[in-house]
Amino acid sequence: MQVTLENEKDNVVKLDITVPAKDAADAYNNAVQRISQYVNIDGFRKGKAPRELVERQVGVERIKQEALEGMMPRLLSQAIDENKLDVITQPYITSYNFNVGEDLKVTAKVETRPEVTLGQYKDLELKVEDSPVDPEALNKALENLRNQHAEIKIITDRKTTDKDLVKIDFDGYVNGEKIKGGEGKNYPLDLGNSTFIPGFAEQLVGKNVGEEFDIDVTFPEDYHDDNLKGQKAVFKIKINEINEKVLPELNDEFVAKVGPFKTVDDLKSDIQKYLDESRENANKSNSENEIFKAAIANASVEIPQAMIDREAQSLLAEYKNRLAAQGISWEMVVKAQGDEELTKNLNEDAKTRIKNSLVIDKIAKVENINLDRADLDKKFAELSAAYRISQQDLYKQISKNPEILSSLSQQAMNDKVREFLLSNNKVEIVPPKKDKVEEK
C-alpha cells in the first residue's frame, strides 16, 4: 500500500491510497464469498454459487462496497499510524477507482488535532484572594443544627409571628378571575423563610387560627408566567394551624445526641475544623483556576470552524437535556434570550472548551503526564458515590458506553494537569478586597 498525504485547510489531511491489484482482488473475492452466504441463487447452496452469478444477483458495485467496507478500516488505521497523524475524527472516503485486476485508488480525508503553541505555564507568580470564613459561620452552623432538631409545638393562644410555621388555605384572583393553579389547601408555609410572592408571607403575621382575610400582592416583573408578570392579585386566606419551633438548648446533653461529641466545645471544634478545611479547599481550587486560566491565556491555537460547530452541537444537546430535566422547553429559552444570542454563546463556550482540552493534552504530552489505573479508579469512585451505584454496576454501564470512559479519562487528565500546574507555579494568598469582606 502506498499513501500520499496532502494538507488542506482547517487541519484536514487528504490521503491518496494505492492498494496493489492483488490485494484489491483478494478483498473483492472475499466480499463475493461473504455476500454469497446470505443470498439465494437458484440451484446453489448458500456460499457455493460462482462469482459471476453472485455479481449478476447483487451487482458489481454492491460487491465493491462490501470489499471496501471490509478492508478500508484496517488500511486507513495503518496509514494514520504509519504517518503519525494525530486525528480527532474518523477518516471518510471521498472517492475511489476500483477495477478488479487493477490497483485500487482511494482518496480519504481526516481531521487532525490543531497544533497548540504553549506560552508560559510554569514558574508563574500569581495572587489569589483569600476565601475567609464568615465570622458568623460557626454560630450559624450551631443554629442550623438546633433548627434541624427543633420540636414543633401547635399554638392556639396567640397570633402568628414572622417566625412561625403555618398551614393555610389560599385562593388567588387577578382582575376578578381565578388564577390557574393559584390555590392550595392546608398548605405549609414558613413565614420566616417564604419563597412565595413578595409581601405574601408578611401579611400573614398577626393573625389568629381560623381567621379568614384577603391580602393584596403584585407579581414580580420577572415572574415565570407571562400572563401574571406585574399583575396585582388578591388572595383569600384562611389560617388553619399555627406552629412554633421550639429549639433545643445547646448543651452537652444535646450534642451527645446529634453526633460523637461529649461536650459543646467538641462540637464547636469539629465545625471549626470543617470550616477551616473548606477555606483551604476553596483557596486551592481558586489557585488552580487562576493558574489554569493564565496557562490557557498564554497559549495559542487556531481552532477550525468545523470543530467548533461539532462541539457547539454537543453543548446544545447537553443544554437541552438539562432544561428538559427542569421542565423547561428549548423554545422558552430561545424566546427569552434570542436564537442569535444563544448561538453566539454556544460557539464561545465551544471554543473555550476545545482550547482548554487541547492545552491540557499539550501540557500532558510535553511534561510526559500519563494516566494510570489509580487515576481512573479515583474517578470511578467519585462517580459511584455521586450517583449512589456500586462500582461494579458502573463498570457494566461504561462497558456499554465507551464515551463515558473517554469523558472520565479526560476529566482525570484535567485533574492531573491542574495538580501539576499548582505544583509548578507560585501563588500568594492575599486578603480579599474590602468591598468583598463587607458583602460577607
C-alpha positions in Angstrom: 0.0 0.0 0.0 1.2 3.5 -0.9 0.0 6.6 0.8 0.4 10.2 -0.3 -0.6 13.0 2.1 -1.8 16.5 1.3 -2.5 19.1 4.0 -5.7 21.0 3.3 -7.2 24.0 5.2 -8.8 23.6 8.6 -6.4 20.8 9.7 -7.9 18.4 7.1 -5.4 15.9 5.6 -6.1 14.2 2.3 -4.8 10.7 1.9 -4.4 9.2 -1.6 -4.0 5.5 -1.1 -3.0 2.9 -3.7 -3.8 -0.7 -2.9 -2.0 -3.3 -5.1 -4.2 -5.1 -7.6 -3.7 -8.5 -6.0 -4.8 -7.2 -2.5 -7.8 -5.4 -4.0 -8.8 -8.5 -6.0 -8.5 -10.7 -2.8 -10.7 -8.2 -1.0 -13.2 -8.3 -3.8 -13.3 -12.1 -3.9 -13.7 -12.3 -0.1 -16.6 -9.9 -0.4 -18.2 -12.2 -3.0 -17.8 -15.1 -0.6 -19.4 -13.2 2.3 -22.3 -12.0 0.2 -22.9 -15.5 -1.2 -23.5 -16.7 2.3 -26.8 -14.9 2.6 -28.2 -14.5 -1.0 -30.5 -17.1 -2.5 -29.4 -18.3 -6.0 -31.5 -21.0 -7.6 -29.6 -24.3 -7.9 -26.9 -23.5 -5.4 -26.5 -23.8 -1.7 -25.6 -20.6 0.1 -21.9 -19.9 -0.3 -21.5 -22.2 -3.3 -22.6 -20.0 -6.2 -20.0 -18.9 -8.8 -18.8 -15.4 -8.7 -20.4 -14.5 -12.0 -23.9 -15.4 -10.6 -23.3 -13.5 -7.4 -22.3 -10.4 -9.4 -25.4 -10.8 -11.5 -27.6 -11.2 -8.5 -26.4 -8.3 -6.3 -24.4 -6.2 -8.7 -20.7 -5.5 -9.0 -21.0 -2.1 -7.3 -22.6 -3.7 -4.2 -19.7 -6.2 -4.0 -17.1 -3.4 -4.3 -18.8 -1.5 -1.5 -18.6 -4.7 0.6 -14.9 -5.1 -0.3 -14.1 -1.5 0.7 -16.0 -1.8 4.0 -14.1 -5.0 4.7 -10.6 -3.7 4.1 -10.5 0.1 4.4 -10.9 0.5 8.2 -7.7 -1.5 8.6 -5.8 0.2 5.8 -6.9 3.7 6.9 -5.8 2.9 10.5 -2.5 1.6 9.2 -2.0 4.8 7.1 -2.8 7.0 10.1 -0.4 5.1 12.3 2.5 4.9 9.8 2.2 8.7 9.1 1.8 9.5 12.8 -1.4 11.6 12.3 -3.0 12.9 15.4 -6.6 12.5 14.3 -9.7 13.8 16.0 -12.4 12.5 13.7 -12.9 9.2 11.9 -11.5 9.2 8.3 -14.0 9.2 5.5 -13.7 8.1 1.9 -14.4 10.9 -0.7 -13.7 8.9 -3.9 -12.3 5.6 -5.2 -11.5 3.9 -8.5 -12.0 0.2 -8.2 -11.5 -2.1 -11.2 -10.8 -5.7 -10.4 -7.4 -6.6 -11.8 -6.0 -3.1 -11.4 -4.6 -1.1 -8.4 -7.3 0.3 -6.2 -7.2 4.1 -5.9 -8.8 5.5 -2.8 -9.0 9.1 -1.6 -9.9 9.7 2.1 -9.9 12.7 4.4 -9.4 13.1 8.1 -9.3 16.0 10.5 -6.2 16.3 12.7 -5.7 17.9 16.1 -4.9 21.6 15.8 -1.3 22.5 16.8 -1.1 24.2 20.2 1.7 26.7 20.9 2.2 26.8 24.6 3.2 30.1 26.3 4.4 30.3 29.9 2.7 27.8 32.1 5.4 27.2 34.7 7.1 29.5 37.2 4.2 31.9 37.1 3.7 34.2 40.1 0.1 34.9 40.8 -2.0 36.5 43.6 -5.3 34.9 44.7 -7.7 36.5 47.1 -8.4 34.5 50.3 -11.7 32.9 50.9 -12.2 33.8 54.5 -14.7 32.0 56.7 -17.7 34.1 57.6 -17.2 35.2 61.3 -20.8 34.1 62.0 -20.4 30.7 60.2 -19.8 28.8 63.4 -22.8 30.3 65.1 -25.0 29.8 62.0 -24.0 26.1 61.9 -24.9 25.7 65.5 -28.2 27.4 65.0 -28.9 25.3 61.9 -28.2 22.1 63.9 -30.7 23.3 66.6 -33.3 24.0 63.9 -32.9 20.6 62.5 -33.7 19.0 65.8 -36.4 21.5 66.8 -39.7 20.3 68.2 -42.9 21.7 66.5 -45.4 23.0 69.0 -49.0 23.7 68.0 -50.1 27.2 69.1 -53.7 28.1 69.9 -53.5 31.0 72.3 -51.8 33.8 70.2 -51.5 35.4 66.8 -48.9 34.4 64.2 -45.4 35.9 64.3 -42.8 36.1 61.5 -41.0 33.0 62.9 -44.0 30.7 62.8 -44.9 27.8 60.6 -48.5 27.9 59.4 -50.9 25.8 57.4 -53.2 27.8 55.2 -55.9 27.6 52.6 -55.4 30.1 49.8 -57.1 31.1 46.6 -55.8 33.8 44.2 -57.5 36.1 41.8 -56.3 38.6 39.1 -58.9 41.1 37.9 -61.6 39.1 39.5 -60.5 35.9 37.5 -59.3 32.9 39.4 -55.6 32.2 38.9 -54.9 28.8 37.3 -53.0 26.8 39.8 -53.2 29.6 42.3 -54.9 27.7 45.1 -53.9 25.4 48.0 -55.4 23.5 50.9 -53.7 23.1 54.2 -50.5 24.4 52.6 -47.5 24.5 54.9 -45.6 27.9 54.9 -42.6 29.0 56.9 -43.3 32.7 57.5 -39.7 33.5 58.2 -38.3 31.7 55.0 -41.0 32.1 52.4 -40.4 31.8 48.7 -43.9 33.0 47.8 -44.6 36.3 46.0 -43.0 39.2 47.8 -45.3 40.5 50.5 -47.4 37.4 50.7 -46.0 35.8 53.9 -45.6 39.2 55.6 -49.3 39.8 55.5 -50.0 36.6 57.3 -48.3 37.8 60.5 -50.6 38.9 63.4 -53.5 36.5 62.5 -55.4 34.0 64.6 -56.2 30.4 64.0 -59.3 30.1 61.9 -59.2 33.7 60.8 -60.2 34.4 57.1 -59.0 37.5 55.3 -57.8 38.9 52.0 -54.3 40.1 51.1 -53.1 42.2 48.1 -49.9 41.4 46.3 -48.2 42.2 43.0 -46.5 39.6 40.9 -42.8 40.4 40.1 -42.0 41.7 36.6 -39.7 38.7 36.1 -42.3 36.1 37.1 -42.1 32.9 35.0 -45.8 33.2 33.8 -46.1 36.0 31.2 -49.8 36.4 32.0 -49.0 37.3 35.6 -46.0 39.5 35.3 -46.5 42.8 37.1 -50.2 41.9 37.8 -51.9 42.9 41.0 -53.6 40.0 42.7 -55.9 39.3 45.7 -55.5 36.1 47.7 -58.2 34.8 50.1 -56.5 33.3 53.1 -57.6 31.1 56.0 -55.2 30.2 58.8 -55.8 26.5 59.7 -52.9 26.0 62.1 -50.0 27.9 63.8 -46.9 26.0 64.7 -43.9 27.2 66.6 -40.4 25.8 66.5 -39.0 25.0 70.0 -35.2 24.9 69.7 -33.3 22.5 72.0 -30.8 24.1 74.4 -27.2 24.0 73.2 -25.6 21.9 76.0 -23.5 18.7 76.4 -26.6 16.5 76.5 -27.9 17.9 73.2 -24.6 17.5 71.3 -24.2 13.9 72.5 -27.5 13.1 70.8 -26.5 14.6 67.4 -23.0 13.1 67.0 -19.9 11.6 68.5 -19.4 14.5 70.8 -19.1 14.7 74.6 -19.2 18.5 75.0 -20.3 21.6 73.2 -16.7 22.5 72.8 -16.1 19.2 71.0 -18.9 20.1 68.5 -17.5 23.6 68.0 -14.0 22.2 67.3 -15.4 19.8 64.8 -17.4 22.5 63.0 -14.4 24.9 63.0 -12.2 22.2 61.5 -14.7 21.7 58.7 -14.8 25.5 58.1 -11.0 25.7 58.0 -10.8 22.8 55.6 -13.4 24.4 53.4 -11.4 27.6 53.3 -8.3 25.7 52.5 -10.0 23.7 49.7 -11.6 26.9 48.3 -8.2 28.6 48.2 -6.6 25.6 46.5 -9.4 25.4 43.9 -9.2 29.2 43.2 -5.4 28.9 42.9 -5.8 26.1 40.4 -8.3 28.0 38.4 -6.2 31.2 38.2 -3.1 29.2 37.2 -5.1 27.3 34.6 -6.6 30.5 33.2 -3.2 32.0 32.9 -1.8 28.9 31.1 -4.7 28.9 28.7 -4.4 32.7 28.1 -0.7 32.3 27.3 -1.3 29.5 24.8 -2.4 30.0 21.2 -4.2 27.7 18.8 -6.3 28.1 15.7 -9.5 26.1 16.0 -11.2 25.0 12.8 -14.8 26.1 12.5 -15.9 22.5 11.8 -14.5 21.5 15.2 -16.3 24.4 16.9 -19.6 23.5 15.2 -19.4 19.9 16.4 -18.6 21.0 20.0 -21.4 23.6 19.9 -23.9 20.9 18.8 -22.7 18.7 21.7 -23.1 21.5 24.1 -26.6 22.2 22.7 -27.7 18.6 23.3 -26.3 18.8 26.9 -28.1 22.1 27.5 -31.4 20.8 26.2 -31.2 17.7 28.4 -30.6 19.9 31.5 -33.5 22.1 30.6 -35.8 19.1 30.0 -34.8 17.7 33.4 -36.0 21.0 34.9 -39.2 21.0 32.9 -38.1 23.9 30.7 -38.6 23.8 26.9 -35.9 24.9 24.5 -38.4 27.1 22.8 -39.0 29.1 26.0 -35.2 29.8 26.3 -35.0 30.8 22.6 -37.9 33.2 23.2 -36.3 34.7 26.3 -32.7 35.1 25.0 -33.0 35.1 21.2 -31.7 32.5 18.8 -28.7 34.7 17.7 -27.5 35.3 21.2 -27.8 31.6 22.2 -25.9 30.6 19.1 -23.1 33.1 19.8 -22.8 31.9 23.4 -22.7 28.3 22.4 -19.9 29.0 19.9 -17.9 30.9 22.5 -18.4 28.1 25.1 -17.4 25.6 22.5 -14.2 27.5 21.7 -13.3 27.7 25.4 -13.9 24.0 26.0 -11.9 23.0 22.9 -9.0 25.2 23.8 -9.0 24.0 27.4 -8.9 20.4 26.3 -6.2 21.0 23.6 -3.9 22.9 26.0 -4.3 20.2 28.7 -3.4 17.5 26.3 -0.4 19.5 25.0 0.9 20.1 28.5 0.4 16.4 29.4 2.4 15.5 26.2 5.2 17.9 26.8 5.6 17.0 30.5 5.0 13.3 30.0 2.0 13.2 32.3 0.2 9.9 31.9 -2.8 8.4 33.5 -2.6 5.2 35.5 -5.2 2.8 36.9 -5.3 4.7 40.2 -6.3 7.9 38.4 -9.3 6.2 36.7 -10.2 4.3 39.9 -10.5 7.6 41.7 -12.9 9.0 39.1 -14.9 5.8 39.2 -15.2 6.1 42.9 -16.3 9.7 42.7 -18.9 8.9 40.0 -20.1 5.9 42.0 -20.6 8.0 45.1 -22.3 10.8 43.2 -24.9 8.5 41.6 -25.1 6.1 44.5 -24.4 3.0 42.5 -21.8 0.3 43.0 -18.6 0.5 41.1 -19.4 -3.0 39.6 -22.6 -1.6 38.1 -20.7 1.4 37.0 -18.2 -0.7 35.1 -21.0 -2.5 33.4 -22.6 0.7 32.2 -19.2 2.1 31.0 -18.6 -1.1 29.0 -21.8 -0.4 27.1 -20.9 3.2 26.5 -17.3 3.9 25.7 -18.0 7.7 25.6 -18.3 7.7 29.4 -14.9 6.2 29.7 -13.5 8.8 27.3 -15.1 11.6 29.3 -13.8 10.2 32.6 -10.3 9.8 31.2 -10.4 13.5 30.0 -11.5 14.6 33.5 -8.8 12.5 35.2 -6.2 14.0 32.9 -7.6 17.5 33.6 -7.2 16.9 37.3 -3.7 15.6 36.9 -2.5 18.5 34.8 -4.1 21.1 37.2 -2.2 19.4 40.1 1.0 19.7 38.0 0.4 23.3 37.4 -0.3 24.0 41.0 3.0 22.4 42.0 5.0 24.3 39.4 3.7 27.8 40.0 3.7 30.2 42.9 0.5 31.5 44.3 0.3 34.1 47.1 -3.0 34.1 49.0 -3.8 37.8 49.7 -6.6 39.4 51.8 -9.8 39.9 49.8 -10.8 43.4 48.7 -12.6 45.4 51.3 -15.9 45.5 49.5 -15.9 41.7 49.3 -15.3 41.5 53.0 -18.2 43.9 53.7 -20.5 41.8 51.5 -19.9 38.8 53.7 
